[in-house]
Every structure is written in structure tokens, then in C-alpha cells.
Amino acid sequence: MNISIFGTGNMAKGLAVLFNRAGHRVTLASRDVAKARSIAAELGGGIWVAGSADGAAAADIVVLAVPYEAAVPSIEAAGGLAGKIVVDITNPLTADYSGLTVGQTTSAAEEIQKHAPNAKVVKAFNTVFASVLQAGGKAAGRPATVFVAGDDASA
């Protein structure tokens, strides 16, 4: 499967390594291709690099591993992500981490779906710490549990 991960932070790095080890073709997609190239070289093992639009075009699945406030600009830079499965890992936290910016009447994934209406948005990995991903997907030696939610069973 071709998976493009939008972002270059700790979550993106952890997911890239795990997906790559599982045999998927992984692309780090970013507006800053030079930074993505540097991260891919750091991770090693055949991780590809692309700009946002090219990364989306090559993907079966797009993972939004960006801060919540960067999700919509990432979707726009990728051309809308129509027909893609989009895995939203964001948490819409306030600047001081004291609460959520959305979540009382809607969710981050629902808001992202509004901006990618022709994509299949799935929420996952937002309850897993990057350190767990970087430890091979394990916490205290046991596989981490990942909760998945979405409106499309095939996604």
C-alpha cells in the first residue's frame, strides 16, 4: 500500500518507520521538501519524499500528522484529497494545552471532513504518544492499542 504522511514531526517519523517496516511504500509529504528529505535520510530504509500534491497523488492513504491548525492548509496544498482515505491523527488543542478548540458539538475529524468532502476520513493514532511509535509501537513491552473511528467501513 502507498501511504503518504503529511508532516515531519515526531508522530510522522514514528509512523513512517512502522509503516515502512510493515512493507508499505511510505512517502513523507511536506511543503518543505528539503526538511522532509533530511528526515527521510535520518530514518533510512527507503522512505520517499514529495511535495504535498505529489505525495497525495501517489497515495492510497494520506496520514495528516500535522498540528490541527495545519490540517486544512495541508488538505488545500494537496488538492483536496478526493478519493483518498485520510487518517486524521490531530488533536485540536488550545495553545496552552488546557482544552480543545473543537469537540463540544463537532470533532476534529468532522471539521477536516468538511474541507475534504470527497475523501474518507478516519480518526486514529491521536491517543498514542510518539515515543510509543518510536519504540516499535509498544508500551511497557506490549503492543499499543489504537482506536479507530470513521463513517466508512471500507476505509
Disulfide bonds with the S-S distance in Angstrom:
none
